Structure formats: C-alpha cells, structure tokens
Amino acid sequence: MVDASDAAFSFLTAVVVSWAMVPLAERVARRVGAIDHPGPRSQHSVPTPRMSGLAILIGIEVAGWIWLPVNDQVVAILLGAVAIAIVGMLDDVFDLPALAKLIGQFVAAAIPVSAGVRPDVLTLPFLGGFELGWVAWPLTIVGIVAVVNIVNLMDGIDGLAAGVTAIAAAAMAVIAVSLERYEAGVLAAVTAGGALGFLRHGFPPATSFMGDTGSNLLGYMIAVASVQGALKTNAVVALAFPLVILAVPIMDTAFVVAKRIKYRQPIYQADRWHFHHRMANKGFSQRRTLAYLYGWTLVLALLALALRFVPYSDDRGNFEPGWTALMAVVILAALAVSVYLVYVLEIIKLRRDPPDRGELPGRQP
C-alpha cells in the first residue's frame, strides 16, 4: 500500500540515481553524436552533450519500480515513460521531423491511457458530473502531448525546464498526497526528484543538457501525474491545481504560439519569442533569468498550495474572515508578481514601439 512516506523516499531515490547517472548519459551522448553545438539561438559557447534526460529516465524508472505498486496502470505509465524518452533520444540524435516526433509522442501517450489512466467523469460547476465515454481517450492523449510540448518549448536555457518542472512537480506531489492520491503523489515526487538530480549538472554553466529526451519525459510525467490525481476525484478541482502550478510554461507557450500565428509562421518553428529569450534580449544573465522564472513558478505553486490548505471556506458558502483575508493576500501577491513580470517582459505593450529583432518575422538574431 502506497502512503505519504513512499512519496518522500521515492523523491530522494530519484534525486540520487538521476544525479549519479548524468556522467554515464554524457558518455552515451558523445558516443552517438548527440552534441549541441553553439548556434544563433544558443546561450552556450562550447559543444555540450544533449541527451542527459537519459539519467532522469533511469532515476524515475528505478524510483518508480521500487516505490510504486505493480499494477496495470503503473506498469503502463512507466513503459510510456520509456517510449516518450526514446522519441526524445531519437530527436536528440537525428533531429526528427516535427510530424514524426508528434506521432511518437501520441503513441507514447496512448500507452497509459489504454491502461485506464484517463478521467471517465468530468464535473463542472453548476452543471454536475457527466460521463466522458470514448471522448476521454483522445482528450487525455491530446492533453498529455500538449504538456509534453509545453515543457519541451520551455527548454531553451540551462536549467529552466528542469527547475520549473521540479518546483511544479514537488507542489503537485504535496497536493496529491494531501488528497490521498498516493500513486499520483509518488509519480509527481519522482518527477521532481529526477529533474532536481539532473540540475546538479544542468544548472548554468551547464556541463550537459537533458535534451528532448528529458523535456519530453518530464512533460509526460507531470501530465500523467495530473491525470492520475484526477481519477476518482472531482476532475475539475484536481486538474485546476496543475493549471495554476504550470501557469508560467503554459503562458510562455501560448504567447509564442500566438506570435507565430500573428506572423504566419509554423508553430513548430524555432524563434526568440520565449520569455527567457526576451530576458536575454534585455541583457539578463542566465542565472538572473532563472531567478525570475523560478520565482514566478514558486509563487504560483504557493498559490496552489494555499488554495488546497488554507481553510478559508467550509464548502457551504460560508467564509472565515481571517483565513479569507490571508487567501486574498496570497492571490494579490501572485497577481502582483505576474503583472510585474508581464511588464518586465513587455508581453503586453501599452504603446506602439518598433519591434525588436526578436519580433521581426523571418529575422532571428
């Protein structure tokens, strides 16, 4: 029987194994030619191994097989993790076409969904619950693939995607355990542990990159942990927490996709419109960029934790004044941080300025 202590021990196991396996992953990357050479969009100056997500995979798999119960859903999730990592490894070595990579992601996402990792009932406020039926299959698969690509798109500077995922997954683990969704808690915990173990090598100046191997895997794991946490629970409430926690990468992706659509560019085409690119264009160092984006993610994670644990309401429409005031302060603080960073990043401009080089269609520095 899985309990809260298993989530803690699985986290530590994933940290240690992932940390220890990065040098091995680097050797494999050099042998197969998975090396990231500096280019126009790069913020590194020397060729760097880019397949260290293999170390995260080993950490997650070892911790998962030790601390999770062996049942059909868990086995399917861990096999799907291997499949999504293989897609990433192939992309790191051969630079797969976008369509081939997307098909691989859909196949990997279908593995846990076929084993029952999908919410069959959706509960909407004022409308009640209703059965999703066959719609649950494509809806869940598309959701998993979407999160995979959200994390993948954020992986643009040393330590960004891994750090944001570690913060988000740790918060999700705490919330899942508090809801007695222990399997989901362990899945989120091993995700946080795997990402944190890699960060010892991936924090700037990075000695290795996790590549698509790691970003695909971390996105997949955080998605299936969210879905697993929603099973046999109010799906809207359970899925609302991940949406709050992952707001930064979701907004980053939405902003970039909107820009690409605006300039009629393919949504899979690389550019310099991501949050971290905008910070680099303003002269931010990599570490300062990480401090801002880690801090933003942490504030939103704390908001999600407050929504879960602060007893501001008795769920019958009655609010406790003191706790409600505290909740209002937390919400206002999260809103203030978000507005400040939107201002710093100039995501919404109040006056018409000439576009910078990163905003000119077809021109990337």
Secondary structure, 3 states (H helix, E strand, C coil): CCCHHHHHHHHHHHHHHHHHHHHHHHHHHHHHCCEECCCCCCCCCCCEECCCHHHHHHHHHHHHHHHCCCCHHHHHHHHHHHHHHHHHHHHHHHCCCHHHHHHHHHHHHHHHHHCCCCCCEEEECCCEEEECHHHHHHHHHHHHHHHHHHHHHHCCCCCHHHHHHHHHHHHHHHHHHHCCCHHHHHHHHHHHHHHHHHHHHHCCCCCCCCHHHHHHHHHHHHHHHHHHHHCCCCHHHHHHHHHHHCHHHHHHHHHHHHHHHHCCCCCCCCCCCCHHHHHHHCCCCHHHHHHHHHHHHHHHHHHHHHHHHCCCECCCCCECHHHHHHHHHHHHHHHHHHHHHHHHHCCCCCCCCCCCHHHCCCCCC
